[in-house]
Protein backbone atom coordinates (compact mmCIF):
# COMPACT_ATOMS: atom_id res chain seq x y z
CA UNK A 1 0.00 0.00 0.00
CA UNK A 2 1.30 3.46 -0.90
CA UNK A 3 1.72 5.90 1.98
CA UNK A 4 0.35 9.45 1.88
CA UNK A 5 3.87 10.81 1.49
CA UNK A 6 4.56 8.60 -1.52
CA UNK A 7 1.22 9.47 -3.11
CA UNK A 8 1.91 13.18 -2.81
CA UNK A 9 5.36 12.90 -4.45
CA UNK A 10 4.15 11.14 -7.61
CA UNK A 11 2.39 12.34 -10.71
CA UNK A 12 1.32 9.44 -12.97
CA UNK A 13 0.11 9.34 -16.58
CA UNK A 14 0.01 7.16 -19.68
CA UNK A 15 1.43 8.45 -22.98
CA UNK A 16 1.42 6.35 -26.17
CA UNK A 17 1.54 3.08 -24.22
CA UNK A 18 4.31 4.29 -21.91
CA UNK A 19 3.64 4.82 -18.21
CA UNK A 20 5.25 7.99 -16.88
CA UNK A 21 5.64 9.05 -13.30
CA UNK A 22 7.37 12.07 -11.79
CA UNK A 23 9.12 11.98 -8.42
CA UNK A 24 11.39 14.12 -6.30
CA UNK A 25 14.59 12.54 -4.96
CA UNK A 26 14.35 12.33 -1.16
CA UNK A 27 17.17 12.82 1.37
CA UNK A 28 16.97 9.22 2.59
CA UNK A 29 17.74 7.99 -0.96
CA UNK A 30 21.17 9.65 -1.01
CA UNK A 31 24.37 7.71 -0.28
CA UNK A 32 27.74 8.78 1.13
CA UNK A 33 28.78 9.99 -2.34
CA UNK A 34 25.97 12.55 -2.30
CA UNK A 35 23.80 11.00 -5.02
CA UNK A 36 21.03 8.41 -5.33
CA UNK A 37 22.30 5.03 -4.13
CA UNK A 38 22.41 2.21 -6.73
CA UNK A 39 20.17 0.01 -4.59
CA UNK A 40 17.62 2.84 -4.54
CA UNK A 41 17.66 2.95 -8.35
CA UNK A 42 16.78 -0.77 -8.43
CA UNK A 43 13.87 -0.05 -6.08
CA UNK A 44 12.69 2.75 -8.36
CA UNK A 45 12.59 0.32 -11.32
CA UNK A 46 10.69 -2.38 -9.42
CA UNK A 47 8.19 0.00 -7.77
CA UNK A 48 7.56 1.70 -11.11
CA UNK A 49 6.63 -1.66 -12.67
CA UNK A 50 4.17 -2.32 -9.81
CA UNK A 51 2.67 1.18 -10.12
CA UNK A 52 2.23 0.72 -13.87
CA UNK A 53 0.48 -2.61 -13.31
CA UNK A 54 -1.90 -1.04 -10.79
CA UNK A 55 -2.50 2.03 -12.97
CA UNK A 56 -3.75 -0.21 -15.81
CA UNK A 57 -5.71 -2.53 -13.51
CA UNK A 58 -3.55 -5.59 -14.15
CA UNK A 59 -3.36 -6.17 -10.40
CA UNK A 60 -7.10 -6.89 -10.39
CA UNK A 61 -6.62 -9.67 -12.96
CA UNK A 62 -3.50 -10.96 -11.14
CA UNK A 63 -5.57 -11.38 -7.94
CA UNK A 64 -7.68 -13.99 -9.79
CA UNK A 65 -4.56 -16.16 -9.80
CA UNK A 66 -3.39 -16.12 -6.15
CA UNK A 67 -1.26 -19.22 -6.66
CA UNK A 68 1.05 -17.25 -9.01
CA UNK A 69 3.12 -14.09 -8.96
CA UNK A 70 5.70 -12.16 -10.98
CA UNK A 71 9.38 -12.57 -10.12
CA UNK A 72 12.41 -10.96 -11.71
CA UNK A 73 14.41 -13.42 -13.79
CA UNK A 74 17.05 -10.96 -14.99
CA UNK A 75 17.72 -7.26 -14.92
CA UNK A 76 20.24 -5.17 -16.81
CA UNK A 77 20.74 -1.60 -15.63
CA UNK A 78 22.91 1.10 -17.15
CA UNK A 79 23.64 4.10 -14.96
CA UNK A 80 24.20 7.08 -17.28
CA UNK A 81 24.47 9.90 -14.74
CA UNK A 82 23.78 10.54 -11.03
CA UNK A 83 20.69 12.11 -9.45
CA UNK A 84 20.72 14.35 -6.37
CA UNK A 85 18.46 15.28 -3.47
CA UNK A 86 15.55 17.47 -4.51
CA UNK A 87 15.97 16.68 -8.21
CA UNK A 88 12.77 15.99 -10.13
CA UNK A 89 12.90 12.73 -12.06
CA UNK A 90 10.66 11.37 -14.77
CA UNK A 91 10.32 7.60 -14.69
CA UNK A 92 9.09 5.85 -17.82
CA UNK A 93 8.27 2.17 -18.36
CA UNK A 94 6.62 -0.05 -20.93
CA UNK A 95 6.34 -3.73 -21.79
CA UNK A 96 8.22 -4.62 -24.99
CA UNK A 97 7.65 -8.39 -25.13
CA UNK A 98 5.21 -10.96 -23.74
CA UNK A 99 5.34 -14.68 -24.52
CA UNK A 100 4.86 -17.89 -22.57
CA UNK A 101 5.87 -17.13 -18.99
CA UNK A 102 8.00 -14.08 -19.78
CA UNK A 103 7.37 -10.38 -19.90
CA UNK A 104 10.18 -7.96 -20.79
CA UNK A 105 9.88 -4.44 -19.44
CA UNK A 106 11.94 -1.40 -20.46
CA UNK A 107 12.56 1.48 -18.06
CA UNK A 108 14.13 4.91 -18.49
CA UNK A 109 14.64 7.48 -15.77
CA UNK A 110 15.68 10.98 -16.65
CA UNK A 111 15.89 14.54 -15.41
CA UNK A 112 17.18 16.87 -18.09
CA UNK A 113 19.18 13.95 -19.54
CA UNK A 114 18.86 10.17 -19.40
CA UNK A 115 20.08 8.98 -15.98
CA UNK A 116 19.22 5.26 -16.08
CA UNK A 117 18.02 2.67 -18.55
CA UNK A 118 16.96 -0.84 -17.61
CA UNK A 119 15.62 -4.00 -19.15
CA UNK A 120 13.92 -6.40 -16.77
CA UNK A 121 12.66 -9.87 -17.60
CA UNK A 122 9.75 -10.84 -15.35
CA UNK A 123 8.53 -14.44 -15.14
CA UNK A 124 5.03 -15.53 -14.11
CA UNK A 125 5.72 -18.11 -11.40
CA UNK A 126 3.82 -20.65 -9.33
CA UNK A 127 4.23 -19.58 -5.68
CA UNK A 128 4.34 -23.13 -4.28
CA UNK A 129 6.71 -24.73 -6.78
CA UNK A 130 8.59 -21.53 -7.67
CA UNK A 131 8.53 -22.69 -11.28
CA UNK A 132 7.64 -20.60 -14.30
CA UNK A 133 4.19 -21.07 -15.74
CA UNK A 134 2.46 -19.65 -18.79
CA UNK A 135 0.94 -16.22 -18.25
CA UNK A 136 -2.86 -16.64 -18.16
CA UNK A 137 -4.45 -15.68 -21.48
CA UNK A 138 -6.66 -13.11 -19.78
CA UNK A 139 -3.63 -11.31 -18.31
CA UNK A 140 -1.42 -11.70 -21.37
CA UNK A 141 -4.15 -10.29 -23.62
CA UNK A 142 -4.59 -7.30 -21.32
CA UNK A 143 -0.87 -6.57 -21.28
CA UNK A 144 -0.43 -6.84 -25.03
CA UNK A 145 -3.56 -4.81 -25.82
CA UNK A 146 -2.36 -1.87 -23.73
CA UNK A 147 1.35 -2.09 -24.55
CA UNK A 148 2.73 -3.67 -27.66
C-alpha positions as CSV (number, residue, x, y, z in Angstrom):
1,X,0.0,0.0,0.0
2,X,1.3,3.5,-0.9
3,X,1.7,5.9,2.0
4,X,0.4,9.4,1.9
5,X,3.9,10.8,1.5
6,X,4.6,8.6,-1.5
7,X,1.2,9.5,-3.1
8,X,1.9,13.2,-2.8
9,X,5.4,12.9,-4.5
10,X,4.2,11.1,-7.6
11,X,2.4,12.3,-10.7
12,X,1.3,9.4,-13.0
13,X,0.1,9.3,-16.6
14,X,0.0,7.2,-19.7
15,X,1.4,8.5,-23.0
16,X,1.4,6.4,-26.2
17,X,1.5,3.1,-24.2
18,X,4.3,4.3,-21.9
19,X,3.6,4.8,-18.2
20,X,5.3,8.0,-16.9
21,X,5.6,9.1,-13.3
22,X,7.4,12.1,-11.8
23,X,9.1,12.0,-8.4
24,X,11.4,14.1,-6.3
25,X,14.6,12.5,-5.0
26,X,14.4,12.3,-1.2
27,X,17.2,12.8,1.4
28,X,17.0,9.2,2.6
29,X,17.7,8.0,-1.0
30,X,21.2,9.6,-1.0
31,X,24.4,7.7,-0.3
32,X,27.7,8.8,1.1
33,X,28.8,10.0,-2.3
34,X,26.0,12.5,-2.3
35,X,23.8,11.0,-5.0
36,X,21.0,8.4,-5.3
37,X,22.3,5.0,-4.1
38,X,22.4,2.2,-6.7
39,X,20.2,0.0,-4.6
40,X,17.6,2.8,-4.5
41,X,17.7,2.9,-8.4
42,X,16.8,-0.8,-8.4
43,X,13.9,-0.1,-6.1
44,X,12.7,2.7,-8.4
45,X,12.6,0.3,-11.3
46,X,10.7,-2.4,-9.4
47,X,8.2,0.0,-7.8
48,X,7.6,1.7,-11.1
49,X,6.6,-1.7,-12.7
50,X,4.2,-2.3,-9.8
51,X,2.7,1.2,-10.1
52,X,2.2,0.7,-13.9
53,X,0.5,-2.6,-13.3
54,X,-1.9,-1.0,-10.8
55,X,-2.5,2.0,-13.0
56,X,-3.8,-0.2,-15.8
57,X,-5.7,-2.5,-13.5
58,X,-3.6,-5.6,-14.1
59,X,-3.4,-6.2,-10.4
60,X,-7.1,-6.9,-10.4
61,X,-6.6,-9.7,-13.0
62,X,-3.5,-11.0,-11.1
63,X,-5.6,-11.4,-7.9
64,X,-7.7,-14.0,-9.8
65,X,-4.6,-16.2,-9.8
66,X,-3.4,-16.1,-6.1
67,X,-1.3,-19.2,-6.7
68,X,1.0,-17.3,-9.0
69,X,3.1,-14.1,-9.0
70,X,5.7,-12.2,-11.0
71,X,9.4,-12.6,-10.1
72,X,12.4,-11.0,-11.7
73,X,14.4,-13.4,-13.8
74,X,17.0,-11.0,-15.0
75,X,17.7,-7.3,-14.9
76,X,20.2,-5.2,-16.8
77,X,20.7,-1.6,-15.6
78,X,22.9,1.1,-17.2
79,X,23.6,4.1,-15.0
80,X,24.2,7.1,-17.3
81,X,24.5,9.9,-14.7
82,X,23.8,10.5,-11.0
83,X,20.7,12.1,-9.4
84,X,20.7,14.3,-6.4
85,X,18.5,15.3,-3.5
86,X,15.5,17.5,-4.5
87,X,16.0,16.7,-8.2
88,X,12.8,16.0,-10.1
89,X,12.9,12.7,-12.1
90,X,10.7,11.4,-14.8
91,X,10.3,7.6,-14.7
92,X,9.1,5.8,-17.8
93,X,8.3,2.2,-18.4
94,X,6.6,-0.1,-20.9
95,X,6.3,-3.7,-21.8
96,X,8.2,-4.6,-25.0
97,X,7.6,-8.4,-25.1
98,X,5.2,-11.0,-23.7
99,X,5.3,-14.7,-24.5
100,X,4.9,-17.9,-22.6
101,X,5.9,-17.1,-19.0
102,X,8.0,-14.1,-19.8
103,X,7.4,-10.4,-19.9
104,X,10.2,-8.0,-20.8
105,X,9.9,-4.4,-19.4
106,X,11.9,-1.4,-20.5
107,X,12.6,1.5,-18.1
108,X,14.1,4.9,-18.5
109,X,14.6,7.5,-15.8
110,X,15.7,11.0,-16.7
111,X,15.9,14.5,-15.4
112,X,17.2,16.9,-18.1
113,X,19.2,14.0,-19.5
114,X,18.9,10.2,-19.4
115,X,20.1,9.0,-16.0
116,X,19.2,5.3,-16.1
117,X,18.0,2.7,-18.5
118,X,17.0,-0.8,-17.6
119,X,15.6,-4.0,-19.1
120,X,13.9,-6.4,-16.8
121,X,12.7,-9.9,-17.6
122,X,9.7,-10.8,-15.4
123,X,8.5,-14.4,-15.1
124,X,5.0,-15.5,-14.1
125,X,5.7,-18.1,-11.4
126,X,3.8,-20.6,-9.3
127,X,4.2,-19.6,-5.7
128,X,4.3,-23.1,-4.3
129,X,6.7,-24.7,-6.8
130,X,8.6,-21.5,-7.7
131,X,8.5,-22.7,-11.3
132,X,7.6,-20.6,-14.3
133,X,4.2,-21.1,-15.7
134,X,2.5,-19.7,-18.8
135,X,0.9,-16.2,-18.2
136,X,-2.9,-16.6,-18.2
137,X,-4.4,-15.7,-21.5
138,X,-6.7,-13.1,-19.8
139,X,-3.6,-11.3,-18.3
140,X,-1.4,-11.7,-21.4
141,X,-4.2,-10.3,-23.6
142,X,-4.6,-7.3,-21.3
143,X,-0.9,-6.6,-21.3
144,X,-0.4,-6.8,-25.0
145,X,-3.6,-4.8,-25.8
146,X,-2.4,-1.9,-23.7
147,X,1.3,-2.1,-24.5
148,X,2.7,-3.7,-27.7
